[in-house]
Amino acid sequence: MAEIFEAIMLICFGFAWPMSIYKLLKTKSSKGKSLYFLGIIIIGYIAGIIHELIQGYNSNGHVDYVTYLYLINIIMVSTDLSLSIKYRNN
């Protein structure tokens, strides 16, 4: 049951990143964005993946579907971070 709520949390957070990426691509300005914040979010998602891998391998030996949600979120935040660096002087 706990992983369902974790998945819901990741899906809700996951909806924010495409909107942020879209806005960044549209305005070509990362004004007001914190690169440190995005980096901290990525570190948090990596910690979540490590937790899922440890928990998954201890209980059933398989990667949990929640791990893929973490990976998708890392990809989106990394894209947002990369674009923020690219457009930081605009």
Short mmCIF file of the C-alpha atoms (twelve columns), coordinates in Angstrom:
data_MODEL
# 
_entry.id   MODEL 
# 
loop_
_atom_site.group_PDB 
_atom_site.id 
_atom_site.type_symbol 
_atom_site.label_atom_id 
_atom_site.label_alt_id 
_atom_site.label_comp_id 
_atom_site.label_asym_id 
_atom_site.label_seq_id 
_atom_site.Cartn_x 
_atom_site.Cartn_y 
_atom_site.Cartn_z 
_atom_site.pdbx_PDB_model_num 
ATOM 1  C CA . MET A 1  0.000  0.000   0.000   1 
ATOM 2  C CA . ALA A 2  2.839  2.418   0.818   1 
ATOM 3  C CA . GLU A 3  4.283  2.145   -2.689  1 
ATOM 4  C CA . ILE A 4  0.936  3.229   -4.174  1 
ATOM 5  C CA . PHE A 5  1.132  6.486   -2.227  1 
ATOM 6  C CA . GLU A 6  4.783  6.887   -3.185  1 
ATOM 7  C CA . ALA A 7  3.817  6.411   -6.834  1 
ATOM 8  C CA . ILE A 8  1.038  9.006   -6.522  1 
ATOM 9  C CA . MET A 9  3.538  11.468  -5.019  1 
ATOM 10 C CA . LEU A 10 6.013  10.880  -7.862  1 
ATOM 11 C CA . ILE A 11 3.301  11.214  -10.505 1 
ATOM 12 C CA . CYS A 12 2.098  14.502  -8.984  1 
ATOM 13 C CA . PHE A 13 5.644  15.868  -8.822  1 
ATOM 14 C CA . GLY A 14 6.226  14.517  -12.309 1 
ATOM 15 C CA . PHE A 15 3.465  16.688  -13.780 1 
ATOM 16 C CA . ALA A 16 5.274  19.853  -12.668 1 
ATOM 17 C CA . TRP A 17 8.489  19.216  -14.617 1 
ATOM 18 C CA . PRO A 18 7.075  19.141  -18.180 1 
ATOM 19 C CA . MET A 19 5.295  22.432  -17.440 1 
ATOM 20 C CA . SER A 20 8.535  23.939  -16.167 1 
ATOM 21 C CA . ILE A 21 10.443 22.685  -19.222 1 
ATOM 22 C CA . TYR A 22 7.754  24.027  -21.561 1 
ATOM 23 C CA . LYS A 23 7.842  27.464  -19.920 1 
ATOM 24 C CA . LEU A 24 11.632 27.529  -20.112 1 
ATOM 25 C CA . LEU A 25 11.613 26.601  -23.800 1 
ATOM 26 C CA . LYS A 26 8.931  29.174  -24.531 1 
ATOM 27 C CA . THR A 27 10.527 32.092  -22.664 1 
ATOM 28 C CA . LYS A 28 14.172 31.043  -23.151 1 
ATOM 29 C CA . SER A 29 14.876 32.516  -19.729 1 
ATOM 30 C CA . SER A 30 15.719 30.751  -16.493 1 
ATOM 31 C CA . LYS A 31 15.250 33.900  -14.436 1 
ATOM 32 C CA . GLY A 32 14.119 32.960  -10.937 1 
ATOM 33 C CA . LYS A 33 15.249 29.340  -11.236 1 
ATOM 34 C CA . SER A 34 17.604 27.926  -8.644  1 
ATOM 35 C CA . LEU A 35 20.161 25.522  -10.067 1 
ATOM 36 C CA . TYR A 36 20.969 24.400  -6.530  1 
ATOM 37 C CA . PHE A 37 17.315 23.535  -5.907  1 
ATOM 38 C CA . LEU A 38 17.142 21.442  -9.070  1 
ATOM 39 C CA . GLY A 39 20.368 19.678  -8.068  1 
ATOM 40 C CA . ILE A 40 18.966 18.910  -4.619  1 
ATOM 41 C CA . ILE A 41 15.808 17.475  -6.207  1 
ATOM 42 C CA . ILE A 42 17.946 15.202  -8.404  1 
ATOM 43 C CA . ILE A 43 19.912 14.031  -5.348  1 
ATOM 44 C CA . GLY A 44 16.625 13.288  -3.580  1 
ATOM 45 C CA . TYR A 45 15.364 11.237  -6.524  1 
ATOM 46 C CA . ILE A 46 18.663 9.323   -6.643  1 
ATOM 47 C CA . ALA A 47 18.269 8.558   -2.924  1 
ATOM 48 C CA . GLY A 48 14.742 7.307   -3.667  1 
ATOM 49 C CA . ILE A 49 16.074 4.989   -6.383  1 
ATOM 50 C CA . ILE A 50 18.757 3.639   -4.050  1 
ATOM 51 C CA . HIS A 51 16.070 2.995   -1.437  1 
ATOM 52 C CA . GLU A 52 13.888 1.198   -3.986  1 
ATOM 53 C CA . LEU A 53 16.805 -0.930  -5.206  1 
ATOM 54 C CA . ILE A 54 17.815 -1.934  -1.678  1 
ATOM 55 C CA . GLN A 55 14.218 -2.644  -0.670  1 
ATOM 56 C CA . GLY A 56 13.434 -4.462  -3.920  1 
ATOM 57 C CA . TYR A 57 16.472 -6.694  -3.863  1 
ATOM 58 C CA . ASN A 58 15.918 -7.527  -0.211  1 
ATOM 59 C CA . SER A 59 12.279 -8.524  -0.630  1 
ATOM 60 C CA . ASN A 60 11.784 -10.058 -4.069  1 
ATOM 61 C CA . GLY A 61 14.876 -9.477  -6.187  1 
ATOM 62 C CA . HIS A 62 13.045 -7.340  -8.767  1 
ATOM 63 C CA . VAL A 63 13.079 -3.634  -9.500  1 
ATOM 64 C CA . ASP A 64 9.845  -2.017  -8.369  1 
ATOM 65 C CA . TYR A 65 7.777  0.017   -10.865 1 
ATOM 66 C CA . VAL A 66 8.206  3.048   -8.573  1 
ATOM 67 C CA . THR A 67 11.905 3.021   -9.497  1 
ATOM 68 C CA . TYR A 68 10.930 3.832   -13.078 1 
ATOM 69 C CA . LEU A 69 8.898  6.811   -11.878 1 
ATOM 70 C CA . TYR A 70 12.001 8.091   -10.082 1 
ATOM 71 C CA . LEU A 71 14.026 7.635   -13.285 1 
ATOM 72 C CA . ILE A 72 11.468 9.517   -15.384 1 
ATOM 73 C CA . ASN A 73 11.476 12.365  -12.862 1 
ATOM 74 C CA . ILE A 74 15.294 12.476  -12.836 1 
ATOM 75 C CA . ILE A 75 15.320 12.724  -16.630 1 
ATOM 76 C CA . MET A 76 12.827 15.591  -16.567 1 
ATOM 77 C CA . VAL A 77 14.593 17.495  -13.773 1 
ATOM 78 C CA . SER A 78 17.944 16.961  -15.507 1 
ATOM 79 C CA . THR A 79 16.438 18.367  -18.708 1 
ATOM 80 C CA . ASP A 80 15.096 21.342  -16.761 1 
ATOM 81 C CA . LEU A 81 18.511 21.838  -15.136 1 
ATOM 82 C CA . SER A 82 20.339 21.622  -18.478 1 
ATOM 83 C CA . LEU A 83 18.001 24.126  -20.108 1 
ATOM 84 C CA . SER A 84 18.252 26.409  -17.084 1 
ATOM 85 C CA . ILE A 85 22.027 26.426  -17.444 1 
ATOM 86 C CA . LYS A 86 21.737 27.045  -21.182 1 
ATOM 87 C CA . TYR A 87 19.332 29.988  -20.743 1 
ATOM 88 C CA . ARG A 88 20.607 31.388  -17.433 1 
ATOM 89 C CA . ASN A 89 21.913 34.633  -18.944 1 
ATOM 90 C CA . ASN A 90 18.690 35.450  -20.808 1 
# 
